[in-house]
Amino acid sequence: MLLLAIGVMAAGPTIAVTKAATDWLLPVGVTSPAFASLDFYPLIPWYGLFLLGSLLGRLAYPQKATLLPAVKCCSWLIVLGRHSLLIYLVHQPLLLVVLLLLRRLALL
């Protein structure tokens, strides 16, 4: 896994300057000359960093047990963290409904 991680990260600079006629290879980092973005993070070289982190995690935690004590004071925060995707997916339509209502009432 270490060699794969190093290889993927080493390929990053080469992939970043490679241009293609279309954006079919955009997920791996090959862009077209017309491509522009402020928040684009391609798989190469970042997948290599993910692999390296996975390897270091296996080495640091061979028993797969946390080194930190359990905290009971913030159980509400733990519940929010465990259900964050559901919260995100539910709040998006709610925000749209509120914005549409405000617009209809001419408050927005």
N, CA, C and O atoms as a printed pandas DataFrame, in Angstrom:
     atom_number atom_name residue_name chain_id  residue_number  x_coord  y_coord  z_coord
0              1         N          MET        A               1    0.828   -1.183    0.000
1              2        CA          MET        A               1    0.000    0.000    0.000
2              3         C          MET        A               1    0.874    1.249    0.000
3              4         O          MET        A               1    0.512    2.266   -0.591
4              5         N          LEU        A               2    2.013    1.169    0.657
5              6        CA          LEU        A               2    2.912    2.317    0.705
6              7         C          LEU        A               2    3.415    2.680   -0.687
7              8         O          LEU        A               2    3.461    3.857   -1.044
8              9         N          LEU        A               3    3.788    1.685   -1.467
9             10        CA          LEU        A               3    4.282    1.956   -2.817
10            11         C          LEU        A               3    3.188    2.547   -3.701
11            12         O          LEU        A               3    3.452    3.443   -4.502
12            13         N          LEU        A               4    1.973    2.053   -3.559
13            14        CA          LEU        A               4    0.860    2.599   -4.329
14            15         C          LEU        A               4    0.597    4.053   -3.938
15            16         O          LEU        A               4    0.371    4.900   -4.802
16            17         N          ALA        A               5    0.627    4.341   -2.628
17            18        CA          ALA        A               5    0.408    5.707   -2.157
18            19         C          ALA        A               5    1.476    6.645   -2.699
19            20         O          ALA        A               5    1.164    7.738   -3.171
20            21         N          ILE        A               6    2.723    6.227   -2.633
21            22        CA          ILE        A               6    3.815    7.060   -3.139
22            23         C          ILE        A               6    3.679    7.257   -4.649
23            24         O          ILE        A               6    3.893    8.358   -5.155
24            25         N          GLY        A               7    3.325    6.197   -5.361
25            26        CA          GLY        A               7    3.160    6.298   -6.809
26            27         C          GLY        A               7    2.048    7.246   -7.213
27            28         O          GLY        A               7    2.210    8.042   -8.138
28            29         N          VAL        A               8    0.920    7.163   -6.524
29            30        CA          VAL        A               8   -0.213    8.040   -6.841
30            31         C          VAL        A               8    0.135    9.490   -6.533
31            32         O          VAL        A               8   -0.196   10.383   -7.312
32            33         N          MET        A               9    0.802    9.735   -5.402
33            34        CA          MET        A               9    1.188   11.106   -5.068
34            35         C          MET        A               9    2.255   11.631   -6.024
35            36         O          MET        A               9    2.239   12.810   -6.378
36            37         N          ALA        A              10    3.169   10.781   -6.441
37            38        CA          ALA        A              10    4.213   11.209   -7.372
38            39         C          ALA        A              10    3.637   11.512   -8.751
39            40         O          ALA        A              10    4.175   12.354   -9.471
40            41         N          ALA        A              11    2.559   10.845   -9.125
41            42        CA          ALA        A              11    1.935   11.087  -10.428
42            43         C          ALA        A              11    1.148   12.396  -10.450
43            44         O          ALA        A              11    0.804   12.887  -11.525
44            45         N          GLY        A              12    0.863   12.956   -9.301
45            46        CA          GLY        A              12    0.054   14.169   -9.211
46            47         C          GLY        A              12    0.545   15.336  -10.043
47            48         O          GLY        A              12   -0.232   15.879  -10.828
48            49         N          PRO        A              13    1.808   15.751   -9.910
49            50        CA          PRO        A              13    2.282   16.888  -10.709
50            51         C          PRO        A              13    2.219   16.640  -12.216
51            52         O          PRO        A              13    1.932   17.560  -12.982
52            53         N          THR        A              14    2.480   15.426  -12.639
53            54        CA          THR        A              14    2.420   15.109  -14.071
54            55         C          THR        A              14    0.982   15.160  -14.569
55            56         O          THR        A              14    0.707   15.708  -15.636
56            57         N          ILE        A              15    0.073   14.590  -13.797
57            58        CA          ILE        A              15   -1.344   14.596  -14.175
58            59         C          ILE        A              15   -1.884   16.025  -14.188
59            60         O          ILE        A              15   -2.703   16.367  -15.041
60            61         N          ALA        A              16   -1.434   16.860  -13.254
61            62        CA          ALA        A              16   -1.956   18.221  -13.136
62            63         C          ALA        A              16   -1.663   19.070  -14.368
63            64         O          ALA        A              16   -2.461   19.941  -14.714
64            65         N          VAL        A              17   -0.554   18.838  -15.025
65            66        CA          VAL        A              17   -0.213   19.641  -16.208
66            67         C          VAL        A              17   -0.675   18.990  -17.504
67            68         O          VAL        A              17   -0.551   19.590  -18.571
68            69         N          THR        A              18   -1.203   17.777  -17.430
69            70        CA          THR        A              18   -1.692   17.084  -18.619
70            71         C          THR        A              18   -3.056   17.655  -19.007
71            72         O          THR        A              18   -3.932   17.803  -18.155
72            73         N          LYS        A              19   -3.235   17.971  -20.269
73            74        CA          LYS        A              19   -4.499   18.527  -20.762
74            75         C          LYS        A              19   -5.132   17.559  -21.751
75            76         O          LYS        A              19   -4.432   16.838  -22.462
76            77         N          ALA        A              20   -6.453   17.547  -21.792
77            78        CA          ALA        A              20   -7.195   16.694  -22.720
78            79         C          ALA        A              20   -8.220   17.547  -23.461
79            80         O          ALA        A              20   -8.534   18.659  -23.036
80            81         N          ALA        A              21   -8.729   17.033  -24.550
81            82        CA          ALA        A              21   -9.710   17.773  -25.341
82            83         C          ALA        A              21  -11.079   17.823  -24.658
83            84         O          ALA        A              21  -11.852   18.753  -24.889
84            85         N          THR        A              22  -11.382   16.833  -23.823
85            86        CA          THR        A              22  -12.665   16.786  -23.114
86            87         C          THR        A              22  -12.407   16.642  -21.618
87            88         O          THR        A              22  -11.267   16.492  -21.177
88            89         N          ASP        A              23  -13.479   16.690  -20.860
89            90        CA          ASP        A              23  -13.363   16.575  -19.400
90            91         C          ASP        A              23  -13.697   15.179  -18.891
91            92         O          ASP        A              23  -14.074   15.028  -17.729
92            93         N          TRP        A              24  -13.570   14.168  -19.721
93            94        CA          TRP        A              24  -13.877   12.798  -19.305
94            95         C          TRP        A              24  -12.944   12.316  -18.206
95            96         O          TRP        A              24  -13.348   11.508  -17.369
96            97         N          LEU        A              25  -11.718   12.788  -18.189
97            98        CA          LEU        A              25  -10.748   12.356  -17.176
98            99         C          LEU        A              25  -10.633   13.356  -16.028
99           100         O          LEU        A              25   -9.674   13.315  -15.256
100          101         N          LEU        A              26  -11.597   14.237  -15.921
101          102        CA          LEU        A              26  -11.590   15.251  -14.874
102          103         C          LEU        A              26  -11.489   14.668  -13.459
103          104         O          LEU        A              26  -10.746   15.225  -12.651
104          105         N          PRO        A              27  -12.188   13.583  -13.112
105          106        CA          PRO        A              27  -12.078   13.060  -11.747
106          107         C          PRO        A              27  -10.660   12.676  -11.328
107          108         O          PRO        A              27  -10.323   12.769  -10.147
108          109         N          VAL        A              28   -9.829   12.249  -12.267
109          110        CA          VAL        A              28   -8.461   11.876  -11.891
110          111         C          VAL        A              28   -7.497   13.045  -11.995
111          112         O          VAL        A              28   -6.349   12.931  -11.564
112          113         N          GLY        A              29   -7.933   14.170  -12.558
113          114        CA          GLY        A              29   -7.094   15.357  -12.581
114          115         C          GLY        A              29   -6.673   15.845  -13.946
115          116         O          GLY        A              29   -6.007   16.875  -14.047
116          117         N          VAL        A              30   -7.040   15.135  -15.004
117          118        CA          VAL        A              30   -6.717   15.584  -16.361
118          119         C          VAL        A              30   -7.835   16.523  -16.803
119          120         O          VAL        A              30   -8.988   16.109  -16.919
120          121         N          THR        A              31   -7.495   17.777  -17.048
121          122        CA          THR        A              31   -8.494   18.785  -17.377
122          123         C          THR        A              31   -8.378   19.221  -18.828
123          124         O          THR        A              31   -7.390   18.932  -19.504
124          125         N          SER        A              32   -9.394   19.914  -19.289
125          126        CA          SER        A              32   -9.344   20.519  -20.619
126          127         C          SER        A              32   -8.752   21.920  -20.470
127          128         O          SER        A              32   -8.731   22.460  -19.364
128          129         N          PRO        A              33   -8.274   22.515  -21.552
129          130        CA          PRO        A              33   -7.698   23.865  -21.453
130          131         C          PRO        A              33   -8.692   24.909  -20.950
131          132         O          PRO        A              33   -8.282   25.904  -20.352
132          133         N          ALA        A              34   -9.975   24.707  -21.179
133          134        CA          ALA        A              34  -10.978   25.686  -20.766
134          135         C          ALA        A              34  -11.448   25.490  -19.327
135          136         O          ALA        A              34  -12.246   26.291  -18.838
136          137         N          PHE        A              35  -10.988   24.470  -18.645
137          138        CA          PHE        A              35  -11.469   24.165  -17.289
138          139         C          PHE        A              35  -10.959   25.201  -16.293
139          140         O          PHE        A              35   -9.787   25.578  -16.314
140          141         N          ALA        A              36  -11.863   25.656  -15.414
141          142        CA          ALA        A              36  -11.495   26.585  -14.345
142          143         C          ALA        A              36  -12.341   26.265  -13.119
143          144         O          ALA        A              36  -13.552   26.075  -13.227
144          145         N          SER        A              37  -11.703   26.207  -11.953
145          146        CA          SER        A              37  -12.423   25.917  -10.718
146          147         C          SER        A              37  -11.590   26.371   -9.531
147          148         O          SER        A              37  -10.360   26.341   -9.571
148          149         N          LEU        A              38  -12.276   26.791   -8.472
149          150        CA          LEU        A              38  -11.581   27.183   -7.252
150          151         C          LEU        A              38  -11.581   26.078   -6.205
151          152         O          LEU        A              38  -10.809   26.135   -5.248
152          153         N          ASP        A              39  -12.430   25.081   -6.373
153          154        CA          ASP        A              39  -12.536   24.031   -5.357
154          155         C          ASP        A              39  -12.496   22.637   -5.971
155          156         O          ASP        A              39  -13.306   21.779   -5.620
156          157         N          PHE        A              40  -11.576   22.414   -6.869
157          158        CA          PHE        A              40  -11.437   21.126   -7.542
158          159         C          PHE        A              40  -10.280   20.358   -6.927
159          160         O          PHE        A              40   -9.143   20.830   -6.940
160          161         N          TYR        A              41  -10.563   19.172   -6.386
161          162        CA          TYR        A              41   -9.544   18.317   -5.788
162          163         C          TYR        A              41   -9.604   16.948   -6.460
163          164         O          TYR        A              41  -10.425   16.115   -6.076
164          165         N          PRO        A              42   -8.760   16.702   -7.447
165          166        CA          PRO        A              42   -8.820   15.441   -8.189
166          167         C          PRO        A              42   -8.365   14.251   -7.350
167          168         O          PRO        A              42   -7.698   14.409   -6.328
168          169         N          LEU        A              43   -8.739   13.058   -7.804
169          170        CA          LEU        A              43   -8.359   11.838   -7.086
170          171         C          LEU        A              43   -6.845   11.674   -7.001
171          172         O          LEU        A              43   -6.315   11.237   -5.980
172          173         N          ILE        A              44   -6.161   12.026   -8.078
173          174        CA          ILE        A              44   -4.697   11.944   -8.067
174          175         C          ILE        A              44   -4.195   13.356   -7.831
175          176         O          ILE        A              44   -4.499   14.215   -8.658
176          177         N          PRO        A              45   -3.480   13.664   -6.815
177          178        CA          PRO        A              45   -2.691   12.875   -5.887
178          179         C          PRO        A              45   -3.362   12.611   -4.542
179          180         O          PRO        A              45   -2.768   11.958   -3.684
180          181         N          TRP        A              46   -4.594   13.105   -4.336
181          182        CA          TRP        A              46   -5.207   13.027   -3.011
182          183         C          TRP        A              46   -5.558   11.609   -2.596
183          184         O          TRP        A              46   -5.614   11.322   -1.400
184          185         N          TYR        A              47   -5.796   10.717   -3.545
185          186        CA          TYR        A              47   -6.035    9.318   -3.196
186          187         C          TYR        A              47   -4.781    8.708   -2.569
187          188         O          TYR        A              47   -4.880    7.860   -1.682
188          189         N          GLY        A              48   -3.622    9.129   -3.021
189          190        CA          GLY        A              48   -2.365    8.662   -2.429
190          191         C          GLY        A              48   -2.243    9.083   -0.974
191          192         O          GLY        A              48   -1.772    8.315   -0.136
192          193         N          LEU        A              49   -2.667   10.300   -0.678
193          194        CA          LEU        A              49   -2.639   10.772    0.709
194          195         C          LEU        A              49   -3.622    9.981    1.571
195          196         O          LEU        A              49   -3.331    9.678    2.728
196          197         N          PHE        A              50   -4.778    9.651    1.010
197          198        CA          PHE        A              50   -5.746    8.805    1.714
198          199         C          PHE        A              50   -5.151    7.434    2.018
199          200         O          PHE        A              50   -5.293    6.923    3.129
200          201         N          LEU        A              51   -4.482    6.838    1.025
201          202        CA          LEU        A              51   -3.856    5.530    1.231
202          203         C          LEU        A              51   -2.775    5.600    2.299
203          204         O          LEU        A              51   -2.663    4.704    3.136
204          205         N          LEU        A              52   -1.988    6.653    2.271
205          206        CA          LEU        A              52   -0.936    6.828    3.271
206          207         C          LEU        A              52   -1.539    6.966    4.672
207          208         O          LEU        A              52   -1.024    6.386    5.629
208          209         N          GLY        A              53   -2.614    7.721    4.793
209          210        CA          GLY        A              53   -3.294    7.849    6.078
210          211         C          GLY        A              53   -3.879    6.536    6.560
211          212         O          GLY        A              53   -3.843    6.237    7.754
212          213         N          SER        A              54   -4.418    5.749    5.635
213          214        CA          SER        A              54   -4.946    4.429    5.998
214          215         C          SER        A              54   -3.843    3.521    6.512
215          216         O          SER        A              54   -4.027    2.794    7.489
216          217         N          LEU        A              55   -2.702    3.566    5.850
217          218        CA          LEU        A              55   -1.563    2.754    6.274
218          219         C          LEU        A              55   -1.064    3.192    7.644
219          220         O          LEU        A              55   -0.798    2.355    8.507
220          221         N          LEU        A              56   -0.937    4.489    7.846
221          222        CA          LEU        A              56   -0.488    4.988    9.146
222          223         C          LEU        A              56   -1.494    4.658   10.245
223          224         O          LEU        A              56   -1.105    4.377   11.379
224          225         N          GLY        A              57   -2.779    4.692    9.916
225          226        CA          GLY        A              57   -3.805    4.311   10.889
226          227         C          GLY        A              57   -3.693    2.859   11.300
227          228         O          GLY        A              57   -3.860    2.523   12.473
228          229         N          ARG        A              58   -3.412    2.001   10.341
229          230        CA          ARG        A              58   -3.228    0.580   10.667
230          231         C          ARG        A              58   -2.010    0.367   11.553
231          232         O          ARG        A              58   -2.026   -0.479   12.447
232          233         N          LEU        A              59   -0.957    1.132   11.306
233          234        CA          LEU        A              59    0.257    0.991   12.117
234          235         C          LEU        A              59    0.076    1.587   13.512
235          236         O          LEU        A              59    0.568    1.028   14.492
236          237         N          ALA        A              60   -0.622    2.712   13.607
237          238        CA          ALA        A              60   -0.789    3.390   14.892
238          239         C          ALA        A              60   -1.827    2.709   15.785
239          240         O          ALA        A              60   -1.711    2.746   17.009
240          241         N          TYR        A              61   -2.835    2.092   15.180
241          242        CA          TYR        A              61   -3.911    1.458   15.935
242          243         C          TYR        A              61   -4.082    0.004   15.505
243          244         O          TYR        A              61   -5.085   -0.328   14.874
244          245         N          PRO        A              62   -3.134   -0.868   15.830
245          246        CA          PRO        A              62   -3.255   -2.266   15.378
246          247         C          PRO        A              62   -4.440   -3.001   16.011
247          248         O          PRO        A              62   -4.978   -3.929   15.407
248          249         N          GLN        A              63   -4.852   -2.602   17.215
249          250        CA          GLN        A              63   -5.997   -3.255   17.862
250          251         C          GLN        A              63   -7.320   -2.604   17.477
251          252         O          GLN        A              63   -8.380   -3.054   17.912
252          253         N          LYS        A              64   -7.270   -1.557   16.670
253          254        CA          LYS        A              64   -8.454   -0.816   16.229
254          255         C          LYS        A              64   -9.262   -0.288   17.410
255          256         O          LYS        A              64  -10.491   -0.246   17.360
256          257         N          ALA        A              65   -8.580    0.107   18.450
257          258        CA          ALA        A              65   -9.230    0.662   19.631
258          259         C          ALA        A              65   -8.747    2.091   19.828
259          260         O          ALA        A              65   -7.586    2.404   19.563
260          261         N          THR        A              66   -9.631    2.946   20.288
261          262        CA          THR        A              66   -9.269    4.334   20.507
262          263         C          THR        A              66   -8.356    4.478   21.716
263          264         O          THR        A              66   -8.430    3.690   22.659
264          265         N          LEU        A              67   -7.515    5.467   21.683
265          266        CA          LEU        A              67   -6.635    5.756   22.810
266          267         C          LEU        A              67   -7.235    6.816   23.726
267          268         O          LEU        A              67   -6.685    7.108   24.788
268          269         N          LEU        A              68   -8.354    7.388   23.317
269          270        CA          LEU        A              68   -8.986    8.449   24.090
270          271         C          LEU        A              68  -10.101    7.879   24.959
271          272         O          LEU        A              68  -10.786    6.942   24.551
272          273         N          PRO        A              69  -10.288    8.435   26.147
273          274        CA          PRO        A              69  -11.370    7.945   27.010
274          275         C          PRO        A              69  -12.736    8.377   26.466
275          276         O          PRO        A              69  -12.847    9.389   25.774
276          277         N          ALA        A              70  -13.758    7.607   26.785
277          278        CA          ALA        A              70  -15.121    7.943   26.367
278          279         C          ALA        A              70  -15.606    9.160   27.144
279          280         O          ALA        A              70  -15.388    9.260   28.352
280          281         N          VAL        A              71  -16.254   10.070   26.460
281          282        CA          VAL        A              71  -16.765   11.293   27.078
282          283         C          VAL        A              71  -18.287   11.210   27.098
283          284         O          VAL        A              71  -18.915   10.979   26.064
284          285         N          LYS        A              72  -18.875   11.397   28.269
285          286        CA          LYS        A              72  -20.326   11.290   28.412
286          287         C          LYS        A              72  -21.014   12.649   28.495
287          288         O          LYS        A              72  -22.244   12.711   28.477
288          289         N          CYS        A              73  -20.258   13.732   28.585
289          290        CA          CYS        A              73  -20.863   15.040   28.821
290          291         C          CYS        A              73  -21.567   15.621   27.600
291          292         O          CYS        A              73  -22.452   16.463   27.751
292          293         N          CYS        A              74  -21.211   15.210   26.442
293          294        CA          CYS        A              74  -21.743   15.832   25.220
294          295         C          CYS        A              74  -22.510   14.834   24.371
295          296         O          CYS        A              74  -22.268   14.730   23.168
296          297         N          SER        A              75  -23.426   14.101   24.977
297          298        CA          SER        A              75  -24.136   13.061   24.231
298          299         C          SER        A              75  -24.984   13.652   23.107
299          300         O          SER        A              75  -25.157   13.005   22.075
300          301         N          TRP        A              76  -25.512   14.852   23.277
301          302        CA          TRP        A              76  -26.301   15.484   22.225
302          303         C          TRP        A              76  -25.439   15.782   21.006
303          304         O          TRP        A              76  -25.914   15.693   19.874
304          305         N          LEU        A              77  -24.187   16.133   21.229
305          306        CA          LEU        A              77  -23.270   16.401   20.130
306          307         C          LEU        A              77  -22.919   15.113   19.387
307          308         O          LEU        A              77  -22.760   15.113   18.167
308          309         N          ILE        A              78  -22.800   14.031   20.126
309          310        CA          ILE        A              78  -22.527   12.727   19.518
310          311         C          ILE        A              78  -23.702   12.300   18.643
311          312         O          ILE        A              78  -23.501   11.770   17.551
312          313         N          VAL        A              79  -24.921   12.527   19.115
313          314        CA          VAL        A              79  -26.114   12.187   18.327
314          315         C          VAL        A              79  -26.135   13.001   17.036
315          316         O          VAL        A              79  -26.434   12.461   15.971
316          317         N          LEU        A              80  -25.822   14.289   17.119
317          318        CA          LEU        A              80  -25.786   15.119   15.912
318          319         C          LEU        A              80  -24.735   14.618   14.927
319          320         O          LEU        A              80  -24.973   14.589   13.719
320          321         N          GLY        A              81  -23.588   14.227   15.439
321          322        CA          GLY        A              81  -22.525   13.723   14.575
322          323         C          GLY        A              81  -22.885   12.413   13.904
323          324         O          GLY        A              81  -22.551   12.194   12.740
324          325         N          ARG        A              82  -23.556   11.554   14.621
325          326        CA          ARG        A              82  -23.932   10.252   14.057
326          327         C          ARG        A              82  -25.045   10.363   13.023
327          328         O          ARG        A              82  -25.208    9.474   12.188
328          329         N          HIS        A              83  -25.805   11.440   13.074
329          330        CA          HIS        A              83  -26.920   11.620   12.144
330          331         C          HIS        A              83  -26.721   12.845   11.256
331          332         O          HIS        A              83  -27.699   13.431   10.790
332          333         N          SER        A              84  -25.480   13.236   11.016
333          334        CA          SER        A              84  -25.207   14.466   10.275
334          335         C          SER        A              84  -25.689   14.410    8.826
335          336         O          SER        A              84  -26.160   15.421    8.305
336          337         N          LEU        A              85  -25.584   13.270    8.170
337          338        CA          LEU        A              85  -26.058   13.182    6.788
338          339         C          LEU        A              85  -27.569   13.372    6.728
339          340         O          LEU        A              85  -28.069   14.100    5.870
340          341         N          LEU        A              86  -28.291   12.730    7.623
341          342        CA          LEU        A              86  -29.744   12.891    7.655
342          343         C          LEU        A              86  -30.112   14.350    7.929
343          344         O          LEU        A              86  -31.002   14.900    7.280
344          345         N          ILE        A              87  -29.438   14.967    8.875
345          346        CA          ILE        A              87  -29.694   16.375    9.196
346          347         C          ILE        A              87  -29.436   17.249    7.975
347          348         O          ILE        A              87  -30.222   18.146    7.673
348          349         N          TYR        A              88  -28.348   16.992    7.280
349          350        CA          TYR        A              88  -28.016   17.773    6.087
350          351         C          TYR        A              88  -29.076   17.599    5.005
351          352         O          TYR        A              88  -29.524   18.579    4.409
352          353         N          LEU        A              89  -29.479   16.355    4.750
353          354        CA          LEU        A              89  -30.452   16.096    3.691
354          355         C          LEU        A              89  -31.833   16.651    4.020
355          356         O          LEU        A              89  -32.568   17.036    3.110
356          357         N          VAL        A              90  -32.200   16.702    5.286
357          358        CA          VAL        A              90  -33.507   17.230    5.675
358          359         C          VAL        A              90  -33.494   18.756    5.678
359          360         O          VAL        A              90  -34.490   19.373    5.302
360          361         N          HIS        A              91  -32.405   19.373    6.087
361          362        CA          HIS        A              91  -32.418   20.826    6.207
362          363         C          HIS        A              91  -32.380   21.535    4.852
363          364         O          HIS        A              91  -32.816   22.682    4.752
364          365         N          GLN        A              92  -31.874   20.882    3.821
365          366        CA          GLN        A              92  -31.831   21.522    2.505
366          367         C          GLN        A              92  -33.235   21.830    1.966
367          368         O          GLN        A              92  -33.496   22.977    1.604
368          369         N          PRO        A              93  -34.146   20.855    1.900
369          370        CA          PRO        A              93  -35.502   21.193    1.431
370          371         C          PRO        A              93  -36.215   22.183    2.355
371          372         O          PRO        A              93  -36.986   23.022    1.889
372          373         N          LEU        A              94  -35.960   22.087    3.652
373          374        CA          LEU        A              94  -36.581   23.035    4.575
374          375         C          LEU        A              94  -36.129   24.459    4.293
375          376         O          LEU        A              94  -36.940   25.385    4.321
376          377         N          LEU        A              95  -34.851   24.642    4.024
377          378        CA          LEU        A              95  -34.353   25.972    3.675
378          379         C          LEU        A              95  -35.001   26.487    2.397
379          380         O          LEU        A              95  -35.355   27.663    2.310
380          381         N          LEU        A              96  -35.158   25.621    1.414
381          382        CA          LEU        A              96  -35.805   26.032    0.168
382          383         C          LEU        A              96  -37.251   26.459    0.401
383          384         O          LEU        A              96  -37.703   27.457   -0.160
384          385         N          VAL        A              97  -37.968   25.717    1.216
385          386        CA          VAL        A              97  -39.358   26.065    1.518
386          387         C          VAL        A              97  -39.424   27.413    2.227
387          388         O          VAL        A              97  -40.262   28.247    1.885
388          389         N          VAL        A              98  -38.566   27.637    3.194
389          390        CA          VAL        A              98  -38.543   28.915    3.912
390          391         C          VAL        A              98  -38.218   30.059    2.956
391          392         O          VAL        A              98  -38.858   31.109    3.008
392          393         N          LEU        A              99  -37.236   29.866    2.090
393          394        CA          LEU        A              99  -36.880   30.914    1.132
394          395         C          LEU        A              99  -38.013   31.194    0.150
395          396         O          LEU        A              99  -38.269   32.352   -0.181
396          397         N          LEU        A             100  -38.692   30.153   -0.317
397          398        CA          LEU        A             100  -39.828   30.358   -1.221
398          399         C          LEU        A             100  -40.973   31.092   -0.526
399          400         O          LEU        A             100  -41.605   31.964   -1.121
400          401         N          LEU        A             101  -41.238   30.742    0.725
401          402        CA          LEU        A             101  -42.283   31.446    1.474
402          403         C          LEU        A             101  -41.923   32.909    1.692
403          404         O          LEU        A             101  -42.777   33.783    1.546
404          405         N          LEU        A             102  -40.692   33.181    2.034
405          406        CA          LEU        A             102  -40.256   34.566    2.215
406          407         C          LEU        A             102  -40.361   35.349    0.914
407          408         O          LEU        A             102  -40.704   36.531    0.918
408          409         N          ARG        A             103  -40.070   34.697   -0.178
409          410        CA          ARG        A             103  -40.166   35.364   -1.484
410          411         C          ARG        A             103  -41.627   35.660   -1.838
411          412         O          ARG        A             103  -41.941   36.737   -2.345
412          413         N          ARG        A             104  -42.514   34.702   -1.569
413          414        CA          ARG        A             104  -43.942   34.924   -1.861
414          415         C          ARG        A             104  -44.528   36.026   -0.992
415          416         O          ARG        A             104  -45.417   36.759   -1.425
416          417         N          LEU        A             105  -44.035   36.141    0.224
417          418        CA          LEU        A             105  -44.517   37.191    1.122
418          419         C          LEU        A             105  -43.819   38.519    0.867
419          420         O          LEU        A             105  -44.058   39.499    1.573
420          421         N          ALA        A             106  -42.963   38.550   -0.134
421          422        CA          ALA        A             106  -42.217   39.755   -0.530
422          423         C          ALA        A             106  -41.301   40.246    0.587
423          424         O          ALA        A             106  -41.039   41.443    0.702
424          425         N          LEU        A             107  -40.827   39.336    1.390
425          426        CA          LEU        A             107  -39.873   39.693    2.435
426          427         C          LEU        A             107  -38.440   39.454    1.986
427          428         O          LEU        A             107  -37.491   39.810    2.684
428          429         N          LEU        A             108  -38.300   38.863    0.842
429          430        CA          LEU        A             108  -36.960   38.553    0.336
430          431         C          LEU        A             108  -36.831   38.988   -1.101
431          432         O          LEU        A             108  -35.773   38.813   -1.706
